[in-house]
């Protein structure tokens, strides 16, 4: 392995429960210094009160990693495994409880919507601000400015405060800044899901370009095909620890084995939700339209989703994504595209979607849900349930392709030409 761009040793991070971390001010630093002095004195006098018993959660527990210069390195794992915490420490946003991370070179990071941007400043001003935070000179920022704007496609709104940007506009500009200001290390968390498909492809292409230029990319995603196509190596995190490090293909296989079990928490009890919470999805039922309810390759799905809110839901939009066990999106049912829902739903109720025949190869699938209210995400939950597509004699030959070679089944008509 070449010279490490990132070297992590015995890294830990502990968060106190029921306590919100805030960014320190000068007064906080002075107060902390005085408090530390008193704590040392009390400890020396034998009267230090033990704080280890206070409620806390270990987000990271003894992380050891080494990432080479010019390497595209993936970090994968379940929600809550410590991925985002690790990236925040590598980006300098959070400090470790113990251990260290040595970083060689300038770091450009895109961790979540809003990171590194001042919401009251315009897009133009934020480009300059982010460049300055990366340690770039004004001439360097100006040299890249037009390229950043062209990539982000927000030229019309460049002098508008970013607080008025849509989430898609914001992400386009944030990614353009992070990728084009020539950081030595580009850190990208699971943020590309905010953009549309064309934007995601654009970002993945840019990350490939950054890597081909010899810069280091650290990429976190739940989209395994992207990890496999971009990354040479990867690490699997479990419960704040590195479970395995190896080739991207090997680690993806290990990750998929951990998520294909039947330990999914019922939708009503799920705490890992996103959205403003104005609507809460409470249960989902998936079955086939066949009399026995078994889902087969050519079945028509019947999906029933129950929800509740504190008031009628204006301009609702429901998305039901079907994802294969290897993290490939098979299809998405979207009410706003097909016009399937009225402008107002009651405060509590259920919606149902019946599909055409799926024509999918046999195998396990998962459901991901998204509920919007007036164009704003109200409730998003990933992997809410799993179901198996059973084999049927789709072609009437008793033969069926394996999912690893084909996802969809197509009726075919073969003839011999003279």
Buried (B, 14 or more C-beta within 10 A) or exposed (E): EEEBBBBBEEBBBBBEEEEEEEEEEEEEEEEEEEEEEEEEEEEEEEEEEEEEEEEBEBBBBBBBBBBBBBBBBBBBBBEBBBBBBBBBBBBEBBEBBEBEBEBBEBBBBBBBEEBBBBEEBBBBBBBBBBBEBBEBEEEBBEEBBEEBBEBBBBEEBBEBBBEEBEEBBBBBBBBBBBBBBBBBBBBBBBBBEBBEEEBBEBBBEBBBEBBEEEBBBBBBBBBBBBBBEBBBBBBBBBBBBBBBBBEBBBBBBBBBEBBEEEEBEEBEEBEEBEBEEBBBBBBBEBBBEBEEEBBBBBBBBBBBBBBBBEEEBEBBBBBBBBBBBBBBBBBEBBBBEEEBBEEEBEEBEBBEBEBEBBBBBBBBBBBBBBBBBEEEBBBBBBBBBBBEBEEBEBBEEEEBBEBEEEBEBEEEEEEEEE
